[in-house]
Amino acid sequence: MPDSTIVVGAGAVGLGCAYALAKRGQRVTVIDRDPVGDKASYGNACALALTDCMPLSTPGIWRSAPGWLLDPLGPLSIRPSQLPSLVPWFWRFLRQATMAKVEACAAAQLQLNGRVWQDFEPFLQAIGYADRVQKKGMLKLYKNRQSFARSPLEWRLKRQQGFQIELIEREQLRAMEPAVSSSKQFAVFHPQWQIVDDPEQLLACWRDWLQSQGVTFVSDEVQALLSDGGHIVGLQGAKKKYSARQVIVAAGAWSAALSQSVGERCLLTSERGYNTTIAEPGIEVQHMLMFAEEQFVATPMGQGLRIGGAAEFAGLQAAPNYQRSRALLTLAKRFLPELGGGQGHMWMGHRPSTPDSLPVLGPSKKSQGLAYAFGHGHMGLTQSITSGELVVEALLSGNGAHLAPFSISRFDQ
Ligand SMILES: Cc1cc2nc3c(=O)[nH]c(=O)nc-3n(C[C@H](O)[C@H](O)[C@H](O)COP(=O)(O)OP(=O)(O)OC[C@H]3O[C@@H](n4cnc5c(N)ncnc54)[C@H](O)[C@@H]3O)c2cc1C
């Protein structure tokens, strides 16, 4: 194992790093407390969200957040017991809400997303999953055209990037998605979005491929990174100590404790998301649907129709509050009136979220041989392969200059 690069975390981002290393002929060990178990990457909304670029913190968030918090069907909730520990995160989040910072974040996000499909397509071919990812596209649904016109920044940024989007009027929307109620009268079609048939099965296929390339998976809980003389030397696990000259931390929402163990602070929190998958919804949905005002999505995927969203700030330990899933289903029935299929299967996952909605990518400033790949928030499935490529390139070349917007040192300011 000393010659092997250790990746901590077997979610999509850790597996993306392992893929990039294995492709380059490197020996790789992935350590995860539960490599095949539940994680954010396992039950998400299945989207390769190629045109998504807007950070969560935008000018005007001050006005919207109180209403969301008060609405039991609203997209945002915060457990009061978590508030003290969340103050630094939210303070930074609110300071991000300026036009200049939003533009800078969107540009950085598009730096990644601009190459996602170029990276993802050959990966899907390599692991044998290409025919289970479909270019269904995403329809962002609005109450009416006026409501769409209230978010000009998002559309200006997307148009500047040359993204092809199509404005869909009422009649065309009815023809495209007859199951959607007439309370949605306008939509924007994003033909680029790809839908993964089933993220759980994608991960299984990905792990099998990595194992076939000699990647080793170890079940252990990593307690600390071990650094000596400014160079990473290994990890302390719950079961044993591991030696390594190269380590990538890709431990999702749990990564901050590990970076902290070598003295690197970052602002990372769990933004818990919920969904319900209905095996037999009794309606046909052709595209992924995003309900713009209510902020939830419905994805037609292998297991049925997956309805999800919500941002719950309740930390890593608290039990899931499936009332959030039920609230999303109630909301969905408002806009998909024929939706049937009972209560479905409910799920919660920890999105690893930073206040600027950008991931932490690139080399550590404190310990040579150490790199970070976490904090992907709503975009971890989409950006997994690209992040793996960029982080591994930076780790192996020792040059992370191109990853400056994503550096962990941005949290020093
Ligand atoms: C409801 C919902 C819907 C979403 N929809 C989408 C979508 O449509 N498209 C998209 O791109 N993204 C989506 N996301 C976001 C995406 O799922 C996440 O960004 C992504 O899965 C994060 O991947 P990860 O590998 O960083 O973390 P995870 O998948 O959480 O994996 C982290 C792994 O690290 C392991 N680990 C942590 N700490 C330790 C430790 N100390 N020792 C050992 N192992 C450790 C954990 O066991 C876990 O297996 C969604 C998220 C949610 C919750």
The ligand as an SDF file (V2000), in Angstrom:
LIG
                    3D

 53 58  0  0  0  0  0  0  0  0999 V2000
  -31.6740   14.7370   -2.9810 C   0  0  0  0  0  0  0  0  0  0  0  0
  -30.4040   14.9360   -3.7630 C   0  0  0  0  0  0  0  0  0  0  0  0
  -30.4620   15.0420   -5.1410 C   0  0  0  0  0  0  0  0  0  0  0  0
  -29.3000   15.2640   -5.8840 C   0  0  0  0  0  0  0  0  0  0  0  0
  -29.3550   15.2950   -7.2410 N   0  0  0  0  0  0  0  0  0  0  0  0
  -28.2310   15.4480   -7.9740 C   0  0  0  0  0  0  0  0  0  0  0  0
  -28.2600   15.3920   -9.3970 C   0  0  0  0  0  0  0  0  0  0  0  0
  -29.3100   15.1610  -10.0170 O   0  0  0  0  0  0  0  0  0  0  0  0
  -27.0920   15.5990  -10.0690 N   0  0  0  0  0  0  0  0  0  0  0  0
  -25.9220   15.8260   -9.4340 C   0  0  0  0  0  0  0  0  0  0  0  0
  -24.9010   16.0330  -10.1080 O   0  0  0  0  0  0  0  0  0  0  0  0
  -25.8460   15.8310   -8.0920 N   0  0  0  0  0  0  0  0  0  0  0  0
  -26.9620   15.6490   -7.3430 C   0  0  0  0  0  0  0  0  0  0  0  0
  -26.9210   15.6520   -5.9830 N   0  0  0  0  0  0  0  0  0  0  0  0
  -25.6360   15.9150   -5.3430 C   0  0  0  0  0  0  0  0  0  0  0  0
  -24.7310   14.7090   -5.3820 C   0  0  0  0  0  0  0  0  0  0  0  0
  -25.4590   13.5410   -5.0360 O   0  0  0  0  0  0  0  0  0  0  0  0
  -23.5630   14.9220   -4.4100 C   0  0  0  0  0  0  0  0  0  0  0  0
  -22.9210   16.1520   -4.6880 O   0  0  0  0  0  0  0  0  0  0  0  0
  -22.5350   13.8260   -4.5890 C   0  0  0  0  0  0  0  0  0  0  0  0
  -23.1510   12.5660   -4.4860 O   0  0  0  0  0  0  0  0  0  0  0  0
  -21.4120   13.9380   -3.5650 C   0  0  0  0  0  0  0  0  0  0  0  0
  -20.5440   12.8780   -3.8080 O   0  0  0  0  0  0  0  0  0  0  0  0
  -19.3320   12.5910   -2.8530 P   0  0  0  0  0  0  0  0  0  0  0  0
  -18.6090   11.4400   -3.4280 O   0  0  0  0  0  0  0  0  0  0  0  0
  -18.5820   13.8520   -2.6170 O   0  0  0  0  0  0  0  0  0  0  0  0
  -20.0280   12.2240   -1.4420 O   0  0  0  0  0  0  0  0  0  0  0  0
  -20.7940   10.9050   -0.9720 P   0  0  0  0  0  0  0  0  0  0  0  0
  -21.5380   10.2720   -2.0770 O   0  0  0  0  0  0  0  0  0  0  0  0
  -21.5470   11.2770    0.2560 O   0  0  0  0  0  0  0  0  0  0  0  0
  -19.6210    9.9300   -0.5880 O   0  0  0  0  0  0  0  0  0  0  0  0
  -18.7540   10.2210    0.4810 C   0  0  0  0  0  0  0  0  0  0  0  0
  -18.2150    8.9010    0.9890 C   0  0  0  0  0  0  0  0  0  0  0  0
  -17.1870    9.1850    1.9380 O   0  0  0  0  0  0  0  0  0  0  0  0
  -17.2860    8.2160    2.9690 C   0  0  0  0  0  0  0  0  0  0  0  0
  -16.6400    8.7820    4.1610 N   0  0  0  0  0  0  0  0  0  0  0  0
  -16.8880    9.9730    4.7280 C   0  0  0  0  0  0  0  0  0  0  0  0
  -16.0710   10.1770    5.7740 N   0  0  0  0  0  0  0  0  0  0  0  0
  -15.3040    9.0820    5.8750 C   0  0  0  0  0  0  0  0  0  0  0  0
  -14.2640    8.7090    6.7740 C   0  0  0  0  0  0  0  0  0  0  0  0
  -13.8580    9.5180    7.7450 N   0  0  0  0  0  0  0  0  0  0  0  0
  -13.6920    7.5010    6.6110 N   0  0  0  0  0  0  0  0  0  0  0  0
  -14.0970    6.6600    5.6070 C   0  0  0  0  0  0  0  0  0  0  0  0
  -15.0560    6.9800    4.7280 N   0  0  0  0  0  0  0  0  0  0  0  0
  -15.6530    8.1740    4.8600 C   0  0  0  0  0  0  0  0  0  0  0  0
  -18.7760    8.0050    3.1520 C   0  0  0  0  0  0  0  0  0  0  0  0
  -19.0160    6.7460    3.7640 O   0  0  0  0  0  0  0  0  0  0  0  0
  -19.2750    8.0770    1.7210 C   0  0  0  0  0  0  0  0  0  0  0  0
  -19.3370    6.7750    1.1490 O   0  0  0  0  0  0  0  0  0  0  0  0
  -28.0560   15.3970   -5.2140 C   0  0  0  0  0  0  0  0  0  0  0  0
  -27.9880   15.2400   -3.8310 C   0  0  0  0  0  0  0  0  0  0  0  0
  -29.1420   14.9860   -3.1020 C   0  0  0  0  0  0  0  0  0  0  0  0
  -29.0300   14.7810   -1.6210 C   0  0  0  0  0  0  0  0  0  0  0  0
  1  2  1  0
  2  3  1  0
  2 52  2  0
  3  4  2  0
  4  5  1  0
  4 50  1  0
  5  6  2  0
  6  7  1  0
  6 13  1  0
  7  8  2  0
  7  9  1  0
  9 10  1  0
 10 11  2  0
 10 12  1  0
 12 13  2  0
 13 14  1  0
 14 15  1  0
 14 50  1  0
 15 16  1  0
 16 17  1  0
 16 18  1  0
 18 19  1  0
 18 20  1  0
 20 21  1  0
 20 22  1  0
 22 23  1  0
 23 24  1  0
 24 25  2  0
 24 26  1  0
 24 27  1  0
 27 28  1  0
 28 29  2  0
 28 30  1  0
 28 31  1  0
 31 32  1  0
 32 33  1  0
 33 34  1  0
 33 48  1  0
 34 35  1  0
 35 36  1  0
 35 46  1  0
 36 37  1  0
 36 45  1  0
 37 38  2  0
 38 39  1  0
 39 40  1  0
 39 45  2  0
 40 41  1  0
 40 42  2  0
 42 43  1  0
 43 44  2  0
 44 45  1  0
 46 47  1  0
 46 48  1  0
 48 49  1  0
 50 51  2  0
 51 52  1  0
 52 53  1  0
M  END
$$$$
